Amino acid sequence: MGNDGNEFKIITQVFLYKFTNDKFAYEVKNIDQEIAQAAKWDQVLKNKTQDEYELILLQLPANTAQLKPDHLISTLFEKQNDPNFAKLFDDTLRDIAIQNSDIFSVKTEGDTKIPLFDRVSEFITDTSKRDPFCKAIINQLVKFSAEHIFTQKYDFFAT
C-alpha cells in the first residue's frame, strides 16, 4: 500500500471485519452445540433453516454483530474467484454495516450516522488491482481464528 493516506482505514476496517466474524463465530458456538462440535462450523450454520438461524441470532449478546451466512469470511473465501470480487467484498462490508447500524454506528453532531465499514477496495486507485487486493485480504483472514481472545475479558477499545 506504500504508506498511502488510506492505509490506516483499510487496516482498521479489515481488522474490524475479522474481529466481527470471529466474535460472531465464538458466540454462535456458545449457543449451538452442533455448531460448536463441527469441524466446519460455518457449513453447519449455513445449513440451518431460516427459523433456526433467526433463533440463533435472537440469542446473540447485544454486543455481537448479526451476520448473514453471506457475510462470513469463509463464504467470501469460497467466492474469491467470482468476477468483480472487490465489489462483492465491499458490498458484504456495507451490508454488515447497514444490518448492524443501530448497534455499531457513531453519529455526528448533526445526527448523521457514520457507517461501520467503507468500500475498502475503492481506496485502491488502480481499478485493475482491486480484485487481487481483496483476494489477498480474504486469503489472509481465512488462515486463522482469533476466537480464543473472547474467552478472556478482551476489551476492543483498550489502549
Backbone as a chain_set.jsonl record, in Angstrom:
{"seq": "MGNDGNEFKIITQVFLYKFTNDKFAYEVKNIDQEIAQAAKWDQVLKNKTQDEYELILLQLPANTAQLKPDHLISTLFEKQNDPNFAKLFDDTLRDIAIQNSDIFSVKTEGDTKIPLFDRVSEFITDTSKRDPFCKAIINQLVKFSAEHIFTQKYDFFAT", "coords": {"N": [[0.825, -1.191, 0.0], [2.087, 1.143, 0.454], [2.3, 3.329, 2.347], [0.089, 4.965, 1.918], [-2.432, 7.435, 2.414], [-4.861, 6.28, 3.016], [-4.279, 3.868, 4.1], [-4.431, 3.37, 6.875], [-7.219, 3.372, 7.273], [-7.958, 1.129, 5.753], [-6.564, -0.985, 7.047], [-7.674, -0.813, 9.633], [-10.422, -1.299, 9.123], [-10.379, -3.84, 7.95], [-9.336, -5.325, 10.069], [-11.445, -4.933, 11.873], [-13.515, -6.231, 10.516], [-12.575, -8.884, 10.605], [-12.489, -9.241, 13.387], [-15.231, -8.933, 13.995], [-16.345, -11.134, 12.602], [-15.058, -13.313, 13.919], [-15.881, -12.949, 16.548], [-18.622, -13.312, 16.23], [-18.606, -16.024, 15.408], [-17.576, -17.24, 17.733], [-19.609, -16.658, 19.62], [-21.865, -17.871, 18.429], [-21.115, -20.535, 18.52], [-21.189, -20.903, 21.256], [-23.873, -20.899, 21.671], [-25.021, -22.963, 20.145], [-24.536, -26.319, 20.255], [-24.174, -28.251, 18.258], [-23.034, -26.787, 16.195], [-20.75, -25.911, 17.531], [-19.32, -28.281, 17.857], [-18.713, -29.091, 15.338], [-16.489, -29.775, 12.624], [-16.415, -28.057, 10.487], [-17.794, -25.452, 11.245], [-19.096, -23.284, 10.071], [-20.357, -24.334, 7.824], [-22.301, -25.96, 8.964], [-23.823, -24.008, 10.205], [-24.713, -22.586, 7.935], [-26.4, -24.475, 6.87], [-28.614, -24.462, 8.464], [-32.138, -24.018, 9.001], [-34.157, -21.182, 8.031], [-35.703, -20.339, 10.24], [-34.328, -21.595, 12.369], [-31.871, -20.323, 12.165], [-32.571, -17.654, 12.658], [-33.41, -17.902, 15.3], [-30.988, -18.448, 16.557], [-29.705, -15.979, 16.077], [-31.304, -14.324, 17.655], [-30.472, -15.042, 20.164], [-27.947, -14.072, 20.443], [-25.488, -12.112, 22.173], [-25.945, -8.614, 22.922], [-23.761, -7.095, 22.146], [-22.702, -8.253, 19.921], [-22.266, -8.471, 16.495], [-24.817, -9.062, 14.084], [-24.696, -11.439, 11.701], [-25.144, -12.515, 8.337], [-25.119, -15.656, 6.55], [-23.797, -15.114, 4.122], [-22.086, -13.113, 4.847], [-19.912, -14.149, 6.105], [-16.407, -14.779, 6.497], [-15.485, -17.18, 5.441], [-17.341, -17.652, 3.424], [-16.848, -15.557, 1.621], [-14.258, -16.295, 0.973], [-14.743, -18.648, -0.451], [-15.888, -17.541, -2.69], [-13.984, -16.03, -3.944], [-12.934, -16.144, -6.525], [-14.892, -15.294, -8.159], [-16.237, -13.111, -10.697], [-15.597, -9.613, -10.426], [-14.85, -9.526, -7.676], [-13.945, -7.676, -5.774], [-16.039, -5.832, -5.615], [-18.029, -7.485, -4.522], [-16.82, -8.03, -2.053], [-16.732, -5.417, -0.93], [-19.515, -4.846, -0.961], [-20.378, -6.741, 0.859], [-19.183, -5.866, 3.27], [-20.474, -3.382, 3.506], [-23.138, -4.224, 3.724], [-23.08, -5.568, 6.174], [-22.563, -3.368, 7.807], [-24.906, -1.85, 7.398], [-26.919, -3.634, 8.279], [-26.319, -3.756, 10.967], [-26.442, -1.198, 11.926], [-27.89, 0.14, 13.928], [-26.717, -0.653, 16.273], [-23.907, -0.542, 15.964], [-22.911, 2.004, 14.994], [-21.684, 5.322, 14.734], [-22.765, 8.571, 15.581], [-22.726, 11.779, 14.077], [-22.4, 15.183, 15.2], [-24.513, 16.421, 13.965], [-26.368, 14.416, 13.8], [-25.94, 12.519, 11.818], [-25.377, 9.26, 10.737], [-22.362, 7.471, 10.937], [-21.111, 4.992, 9.007], [-20.154, 1.608, 9.864], [-18.389, 0.311, 8.109], [-16.49, 1.159, 5.179], [-16.29, 1.242, 1.569], [-13.877, -0.631, 0.992], [-12.188, -1.461, -1.15], [-12.227, 0.667, -2.868], [-10.345, 2.411, -2.017], [-8.115, 1.687, -3.307], [-6.467, 2.914, -5.915], [-5.814, 2.085, -8.571], [-7.902, 0.442, -10.548], [-7.64, -2.09, -11.67], [-6.279, -3.524, -9.826], [-7.888, -3.994, -7.687], [-9.533, -6.36, -7.341], [-7.48, -8.41, -7.008], [-6.301, -7.351, -4.676], [-8.373, -7.489, -2.728], [-8.752, -10.242, -2.739], [-6.291, -11.05, -1.711], [-6.52, -10.054, 0.876], [-8.715, -11.574, 1.936], [-7.663, -14.122, 1.76], [-5.695, -14.055, 3.694], [-7.177, -13.571, 6.012], [-8.743, -15.866, 6.337], [-7.035, -17.789, 7.206], [-6.6, -18.01, 9.955], [-7.978, -18.089, 13.308], [-9.297, -15.904, 15.694], [-10.838, -16.458, 17.813], [-10.239, -17.386, 20.367], [-9.525, -15.184, 21.908], [-11.834, -14.201, 22.953], [-12.497, -15.68, 25.121], [-11.273, -14.538, 27.158], [-11.312, -11.508, 29.107], [-11.572, -9.543, 26.946], [-11.006, -6.319, 25.746], [-11.966, -4.43, 23.248], [-11.624, -1.708, 22.903], [-9.573, -0.955, 24.54], [-6.615, 0.802, 25.498]], "CA": [[0.0, 0.0, 0.0], [3.031, 2.237, 0.304], [2.041, 4.461, 3.233], [-0.999, 5.781, 1.394], [-3.239, 8.015, 3.48], [-5.997, 5.409, 3.336], [-3.775, 2.613, 4.655], [-4.982, 3.219, 8.222], [-8.632, 2.995, 7.138], [-8.029, -0.249, 5.26], [-6.122, -1.888, 8.118], [-8.667, -0.772, 10.709], [-11.672, -1.93, 8.723], [-10.135, -5.273, 7.765], [-9.264, -5.871, 11.424], [-12.79, -4.926, 12.433], [-14.258, -7.299, 9.844], [-12.102, -10.149, 11.181], [-12.954, -9.238, 14.774], [-16.68, -9.143, 13.957], [-16.571, -12.527, 12.193], [-14.61, -14.253, 14.943], [-16.778, -12.769, 17.702], [-19.861, -13.979, 15.835], [-18.347, -17.471, 15.456], [-17.437, -17.608, 19.144], [-20.919, -16.597, 20.283], [-22.736, -18.883, 17.824], [-20.687, -21.83, 19.064], [-21.667, -20.973, 22.64], [-25.33, -21.071, 21.632], [-25.432, -24.197, 19.468], [-23.515, -27.358, 20.425], [-23.909, -28.899, 16.97], [-22.091, -25.907, 15.512], [-19.505, -25.909, 18.305], [-18.607, -29.549, 17.711], [-18.484, -29.373, 13.915], [-15.18, -29.436, 12.056], [-16.676, -26.878, 9.651], [-18.928, -24.836, 11.929], [-19.802, -22.378, 9.176], [-21.226, -25.136, 6.956], [-23.453, -26.362, 9.783], [-24.637, -22.799, 10.354], [-25.344, -22.292, 6.644], [-27.426, -25.49, 6.608], [-29.759, -24.257, 9.352], [-33.315, -23.418, 8.376], [-34.305, -19.754, 8.321], [-36.184, -20.213, 11.619], [-33.234, -21.973, 13.272], [-30.867, -19.265, 12.078], [-33.101, -16.479, 13.355], [-33.392, -18.212, 16.732], [-29.599, -18.242, 16.988], [-29.457, -14.538, 16.09], [-32.009, -13.749, 18.806], [-29.755, -15.392, 21.39], [-26.629, -13.433, 20.472], [-25.365, -10.951, 23.058], [-26.194, -7.335, 22.253], [-22.517, -6.526, 21.62], [-22.239, -9.1, 18.824], [-22.903, -8.144, 15.217], [-25.628, -10.115, 13.477], [-24.192, -11.693, 10.363], [-25.8, -13.489, 7.464], [-24.113, -16.599, 6.039], [-23.016, -14.479, 3.055], [-21.137, -12.172, 5.436], [-18.797, -14.861, 6.729], [-15.128, -14.806, 5.787], [-15.407, -18.43, 4.673], [-18.163, -17.502, 2.223], [-16.089, -14.734, 0.673], [-13.129, -17.111, 0.513], [-15.271, -19.555, -1.476], [-16.305, -16.772, -3.864], [-12.914, -15.107, -4.325], [-12.647, -16.18, -7.964], [-16.028, -14.746, -8.895], [-15.957, -11.813, -11.327], [-15.865, -8.426, -9.595], [-14.771, -9.909, -6.268], [-13.797, -6.481, -4.939], [-17.387, -5.3, -5.39], [-18.669, -8.399, -3.577], [-16.179, -7.774, -0.762], [-17.25, -4.131, -0.455], [-20.954, -4.979, -0.709], [-20.518, -7.515, 2.092], [-18.88, -4.971, 4.387], [-21.547, -2.379, 3.609], [-24.34, -4.892, 4.207], [-22.88, -5.764, 7.617], [-22.722, -2.05, 8.426], [-26.323, -1.472, 7.346], [-27.689, -4.545, 9.12], [-25.984, -3.543, 12.371], [-26.264, 0.243, 12.12], [-28.472, 0.609, 15.184], [-25.833, -1.011, 17.374], [-22.495, -0.265, 15.72], [-22.566, 3.191, 14.214], [-21.471, 6.534, 15.505], [-23.47, 9.703, 14.978], [-22.073, 13.078, 14.126], [-23.139, 16.185, 15.958], [-25.728, 16.691, 13.21], [-27.172, 13.185, 13.814], [-25.66, 11.668, 10.665], [-24.699, 8.028, 11.135], [-21.133, 7.097, 10.243], [-21.204, 3.53, 8.913], [-19.086, 0.777, 10.407], [-17.437, -0.015, 7.048], [-16.48, 1.842, 3.887], [-15.999, 0.369, 0.429], [-12.428, -0.717, 1.154], [-11.451, -1.584, -2.42], [-12.185, 1.958, -3.548], [-9.132, 3.104, -1.597], [-7.079, 1.269, -4.249], [-6.671, 3.784, -7.073], [-5.753, 1.304, -9.809], [-9.051, -0.474, -10.505], [-7.238, -3.449, -12.056], [-5.657, -4.172, -8.668], [-8.858, -4.13, -6.602], [-9.863, -7.772, -7.106], [-6.356, -9.105, -6.369], [-6.113, -6.816, -3.328], [-9.398, -8.066, -1.851], [-8.44, -11.673, -2.634], [-5.157, -11.174, -0.79], [-7.047, -9.836, 2.224], [-9.548, -12.698, 2.375], [-6.785, -15.28, 1.907], [-5.01, -13.939, 4.983], [-8.148, -13.641, 7.108], [-9.294, -17.214, 6.475], [-5.977, -18.675, 7.704], [-6.522, -18.12, 11.414], [-9.138, -17.685, 14.09], [-8.977, -15.173, 16.916], [-11.931, -16.72, 18.753], [-9.722, -17.62, 21.714], [-9.437, -13.944, 22.688], [-13.121, -13.902, 23.571], [-12.6, -16.408, 26.392], [-10.699, -13.603, 28.118], [-12.062, -10.253, 29.206], [-10.955, -8.728, 25.903], [-11.614, -5.007, 25.554], [-11.616, -3.935, 21.918], [-11.312, -0.289, 22.94], [-8.494, -0.698, 25.493], [-5.431, 1.444, 24.912]], "C": [[0.866, 1.25, 0.0], [2.743, 3.474, 1.115], [1.031, 5.448, 2.669], [-1.822, 6.293, 2.573], [-4.41, 7.147, 3.901], [-5.577, 4.084, 3.963], [-4.366, 2.343, 6.041], [-6.439, 2.771, 8.168], [-8.769, 1.541, 6.709], [-7.679, -1.226, 6.373], [-7.164, -1.954, 9.224], [-9.935, -1.519, 10.324], [-11.512, -3.421, 8.465], [-10.03, -5.957, 9.128], [-10.661, -5.971, 12.026], [-13.669, -6.003, 11.801], [-13.866, -8.658, 10.418], [-12.604, -10.295, 12.614], [-14.444, -9.573, 14.838], [-17.018, -10.587, 13.6], [-16.211, -13.504, 13.3], [-15.447, -14.146, 16.213], [-18.106, -13.474, 17.427], [-19.693, -15.493, 15.937], [-18.283, -17.962, 16.898], [-18.8, -17.677, 19.826], [-21.88, -17.648, 19.734], [-22.392, -20.266, 18.369], [-21.097, -21.998, 20.523], [-23.164, -21.247, 22.71], [-25.722, -22.456, 21.143], [-24.31, -25.239, 19.52], [-23.191, -28.087, 19.124], [-22.88, -28.092, 16.178], [-20.735, -25.954, 16.21], [-18.667, -27.155, 18.058], [-18.244, -29.872, 16.261], [-17.072, -28.969, 13.486], [-15.296, -28.186, 11.184], [-17.951, -26.214, 10.176], [-19.768, -23.982, 10.984], [-20.737, -23.125, 8.227], [-22.476, -25.587, 7.708], [-24.393, -25.172, 9.953], [-25.391, -22.485, 9.063], [-26.467, -23.271, 6.316], [-28.639, -25.378, 7.525], [-30.933, -23.691, 8.55], [-33.357, -21.938, 8.74], [-34.745, -19.543, 9.768], [-35.09, -20.54, 12.629], [-32.169, -20.878, 13.313], [-31.328, -18.027, 12.855], [-33.131, -16.69, 14.86], [-31.984, -18.025, 17.298], [-29.301, -16.748, 17.084], [-30.113, -13.865, 17.295], [-31.276, -13.992, 20.117], [-28.374, -14.742, 21.489], [-26.607, -12.294, 21.482], [-25.503, -9.654, 22.259], [-24.933, -6.738, 21.627], [-21.904, -7.36, 20.497], [-23.001, -8.733, 17.552], [-23.691, -9.342, 14.705], [-25.189, -10.252, 12.024], [-25.063, -12.695, 9.636], [-24.726, -14.481, 7.01], [-23.231, -15.995, 4.941], [-21.971, -13.498, 3.58], [-19.868, -12.852, 5.942], [-17.547, -14.842, 5.852], [-15.032, -16.05, 4.92], [-16.23, -18.358, 3.388], [-17.432, -16.662, 1.18], [-14.885, -15.498, 0.127], [-13.567, -18.046, -0.611], [-15.589, -18.828, -2.783], [-15.203, -15.876, -4.428], [-12.576, -15.105, -5.809], [-13.827, -15.731, -8.818], [-15.618, -13.432, -9.567], [-16.335, -10.677, -10.374], [-15.851, -8.753, -8.102], [-14.656, -8.693, -5.35], [-15.157, -5.861, -4.63], [-18.142, -6.175, -4.392], [-18.125, -8.18, -2.172], [-16.733, -6.487, -0.147], [-18.733, -4.207, -0.108], [-21.213, -5.744, 0.586], [-20.26, -6.631, 3.307], [-19.995, -3.952, 4.592], [-22.832, -3.004, 4.15], [-24.247, -5.164, 5.705], [-23.115, -4.445, 8.343], [-24.19, -1.638, 8.484], [-27.144, -2.329, 8.302], [-27.468, -4.276, 10.609], [-25.866, -2.069, 12.738], [-26.847, 0.763, 13.429], [-27.55, 0.366, 16.37], [-24.429, -0.445, 17.185], [-22.244, 0.907, 14.787], [-22.451, 4.371, 15.163], [-22.226, 7.641, 14.793], [-22.638, 10.965, 15.107], [-22.924, 14.013, 14.975], [-24.473, 16.51, 15.289], [-26.626, 15.479, 13.047], [-27.015, 12.32, 12.563], [-24.905, 10.439, 11.147], [-23.461, 7.807, 10.276], [-21.125, 5.577, 10.196], [-19.961, 2.834, 9.462], [-17.997, 0.516, 9.374], [-17.615, 0.89, 5.837], [-16.304, 0.794, 2.794], [-14.473, 0.321, 0.301], [-11.682, -0.742, -0.177], [-11.33, -0.249, -3.141], [-11.009, 2.817, -3.099], [-7.948, 2.736, -2.492], [-7.339, 2.002, -5.565], [-6.721, 3.018, -8.385], [-6.85, 0.239, -9.768], [-8.684, -1.903, -10.878], [-6.614, -4.22, -10.893], [-6.647, -4.426, -7.531], [-9.22, -5.578, -6.305], [-8.694, -8.51, -6.457], [-6.109, -8.639, -4.93], [-7.103, -7.447, -2.354], [-9.203, -9.571, -1.686], [-7.302, -11.893, -1.643], [-5.613, -10.988, 0.652], [-7.78, -11.079, 2.711], [-8.708, -13.954, 2.57], [-5.979, -15.23, 3.201], [-5.984, -14.128, 6.142], [-8.652, -15.055, 7.368], [-8.296, -18.17, 7.145], [-5.988, -18.894, 9.214], [-7.833, -17.688, 12.058], [-8.643, -16.974, 15.345], [-10.053, -15.393, 17.977], [-11.446, -16.869, 20.19], [-9.641, -16.34, 22.546], [-10.739, -13.636, 23.416], [-13.367, -14.71, 24.839], [-12.026, -15.559, 27.517], [-11.615, -12.384, 28.205], [-11.435, -9.248, 28.243], [-11.725, -7.431, 25.741], [-11.106, -4.423, 24.244], [-11.119, -2.495, 21.964], [-10.192, 0.058, 23.917], [-7.307, -0.055, 24.781], [-4.178, 0.923, 25.549]], "O": [[0.41, 2.314, -0.418], [2.925, 4.584, 0.615], [1.123, 6.647, 2.929], [-1.891, 5.64, 3.614], [-4.899, 7.266, 5.025], [-6.428, 3.267, 4.317], [-4.754, 1.214, 6.342], [-6.85, 1.894, 8.928], [-9.601, 0.806, 7.242], [-8.411, -2.185, 6.615], [-7.497, -3.04, 9.699], [-10.464, -2.293, 11.122], [-12.432, -4.191, 8.74], [-10.574, -7.045, 9.32], [-11.012, -6.989, 12.623], [-14.481, -6.62, 12.49], [-14.732, -9.491, 10.689], [-13.089, -11.358, 13.001], [-14.863, -10.401, 15.645], [-17.884, -11.195, 14.228], [-16.976, -14.424, 13.59], [-15.691, -15.151, 16.881], [-18.645, -14.153, 18.3], [-20.553, -16.172, 16.497], [-18.874, -18.987, 17.236], [-19.104, -18.643, 20.526], [-22.631, -18.254, 20.498], [-23.282, -21.071, 18.644], [-21.328, -23.119, 20.976], [-23.656, -21.772, 23.709], [-26.657, -23.058, 21.672], [-23.261, -25.059, 18.902], [-22.049, -28.496, 18.914], [-21.97, -28.655, 15.568], [-19.695, -26.027, 15.555], [-17.438, -27.087, 18.05], [-17.53, -30.842, 16.006], [-16.539, -27.953, 13.932], [-14.385, -27.359, 11.149], [-19.036, -26.392, 9.624], [-20.995, -23.956, 11.08], [-21.793, -22.607, 7.863], [-23.575, -25.595, 7.153], [-25.612, -25.314, 9.857], [-26.576, -22.154, 9.1], [-27.385, -22.935, 5.567], [-29.598, -26.135, 7.369], [-30.747, -22.984, 7.559], [-32.665, -21.5, 9.659], [-34.22, -18.664, 10.451], [-34.941, -19.842, 13.633], [-31.638, -20.554, 14.376], [-30.559, -17.434, 13.612], [-32.899, -15.749, 15.619], [-31.82, -17.499, 18.399], [-28.709, -16.297, 18.065], [-29.544, -12.946, 17.884], [-31.441, -13.235, 21.073], [-27.71, -14.856, 22.519], [-27.6, -11.584, 21.634], [-25.209, -9.615, 21.064], [-25.026, -5.959, 20.679], [-20.731, -7.195, 20.162], [-24.231, -8.692, 17.544], [-23.279, -10.49, 14.873], [-25.295, -9.317, 11.23], [-25.641, -13.6, 10.238], [-23.538, -14.17, 7.081], [-22.051, -16.328, 4.842], [-21.071, -13.096, 2.842], [-18.859, -12.186, 6.177], [-17.63, -14.883, 4.624], [-14.55, -15.985, 3.789], [-15.85, -18.943, 2.374], [-17.401, -17.013, 0.0], [-14.537, -15.361, -1.045], [-12.854, -18.218, -1.601], [-15.561, -19.431, -3.856], [-15.467, -15.05, -5.301], [-11.984, -14.144, -6.3], [-13.771, -15.781, -10.046], [-14.749, -12.722, -9.061], [-17.294, -10.792, -9.61], [-16.725, -8.315, -7.354], [-15.219, -8.693, -4.256], [-15.398, -5.416, -3.508], [-18.822, -5.655, -3.507], [-18.889, -8.148, -1.207], [-17.15, -6.472, 1.011], [-19.158, -3.69, 0.925], [-22.15, -5.434, 1.321], [-21.033, -6.648, 4.265], [-20.408, -3.692, 5.722], [-23.536, -2.383, 4.946], [-25.232, -5.006, 6.426], [-23.787, -4.409, 9.374], [-24.658, -1.135, 9.506], [-27.971, -1.809, 9.05], [-28.352, -4.547, 11.422], [-25.256, -1.729, 13.751], [-26.339, 1.739, 13.981], [-27.597, 1.097, 17.36], [-23.83, 0.071, 18.128], [-21.43, 0.796, 13.87], [-23.044, 4.398, 16.241], [-22.322, 7.657, 13.566], [-21.946, 11.186, 16.101], [-24.024, 13.665, 15.404], [-25.449, 16.834, 15.966], [-27.555, 15.505, 12.239], [-27.869, 11.479, 12.282], [-23.917, 10.552, 11.873], [-23.504, 7.937, 9.053], [-21.132, 4.933, 11.245], [-18.873, 3.407, 9.513], [-16.814, 0.499, 9.712], [-18.72, 1.324, 5.513], [-16.183, -0.398, 3.077], [-13.868, 1.127, -0.405], [-10.641, -0.099, -0.309], [-10.417, -0.061, -3.944], [-10.706, 3.834, -3.724], [-6.904, 3.386, -2.447], [-8.329, 1.73, -6.246], [-7.585, 3.28, -9.223], [-6.738, -0.747, -9.039], [-9.353, -2.84, -10.443], [-6.444, -5.436, -10.974], [-6.278, -5.015, -6.515], [-9.218, -5.989, -5.145], [-8.893, -9.181, -5.444], [-5.75, -9.441, -4.069], [-6.714, -7.891, -1.274], [-9.459, -10.115, -0.612], [-7.35, -12.817, -0.831], [-5.143, -11.689, 1.548], [-7.487, -11.581, 3.796], [-9.003, -14.766, 3.447], [-5.621, -16.275, 3.742], [-5.653, -14.772, 7.138], [-8.954, -15.401, 8.51], [-8.684, -19.246, 7.6], [-5.43, -19.88, 9.694], [-8.668, -17.022, 11.447], [-7.679, -17.408, 15.976], [-10.17, -14.615, 18.924], [-12.162, -16.518, 21.128], [-9.685, -16.408, 23.774], [-10.741, -12.888, 24.393], [-14.335, -14.458, 25.556], [-12.266, -15.833, 28.693], [-12.58, -12.266, 27.449], [-10.851, -8.246, 28.656], [-12.949, -7.438, 25.614], [-9.961, -3.979, 24.147], [-10.282, -2.102, 21.15], [-9.886, 1.235, 24.108], [-7.035, -0.338, 23.614], [-3.08, 1.344, 25.187]]}, "num_chains": 1, "name": "protein.A"}
